[in-house]
């Protein structure tokens, strides 16, 4: 049988620099800062396919909301509907061809449009790293910061995972496969970023495949100033017992956990081995379960702030 497959081809400057537009345009996160109504304002906007999530900081108050925008547009209008927000009633205007700033508009008493702008700070896009052969399709969606060392480090995580998978499936490659058996296996990896600051990024890498049960996880804290991955103990002063803090936190959780009987039994077996940083505090995560999902324990920064060694990398949070 003959099979015809349509291709849409176009020129690129260099293969190493090319990013698939679908992944780059539909998954990104960007921070903005400036003054709105003469008040210092910070905003984080995250796009995940059709879902836009925004966080607004003004007067030490954080408000957040999510809006679904299924249409593919150049300009997106996101209304701020949360009555607790200082910017309630305004509309965020995003021009995807000019992400150096965003506009905030509202109608004044005379029904005239009042427009203010705040400038872009840091930005994170996503790149889809793909591999396919006769047996398997694999995709790793990773964040790209424009930071040479971090971008290379996170790309290496994808490459090592793909190489490991291809070795595991190599025994099947010499078999003669019919069309129905091709691409019978699939694997996916993605990164969930929990904290992105000027000097630091933290999150979790997830790995799933059709030939393995469960989901593998790798948590990370990466110091962008130093260009290296760090551990949670590196955040604290050397005399502080980080291991004891994490152990006591899990023990306290086990003593007070309130869940359904089946989920509680599973939760009591978890040691919460994955540690990351988030906007709210230090997060301990359980392994991912296809039945129960994953659990998190949050240690607020205020609870341990006096023991944090390098407050500068968390200044956007600790100095608020």
Buried (B, 14 or more C-beta within 10 A) or exposed (E): EEEEEEEEEEEEEEEEEEBEEEBBBBBBBBBBBBEBEEEEBBBBBBBEEEEBBBBBBBEEEBBEBEBEBEEEEEEBEBEBEBEEBBBBEBBBBBEEEEBEBBBBBBEEEEEEEEEBBBEBBBBBBBBBBBBEBBBBBBBBBBBBBEBEBBBEBBBEBBEEBBEEBBEBBEEBEEEEEEEEEBBBBBBBBBBEBBBBBBBBBBBBBBBBBEBEEEBBBBBBBBBBEBEEEBEBBBBBEEEBEBEEBBEEBBEEBBEEBEEEEEBBEBBEEBEBEBBBBBBBBBBBBBBBBEEBEBBBBEBEBEEBEEBBBBEEBBBBBEEE
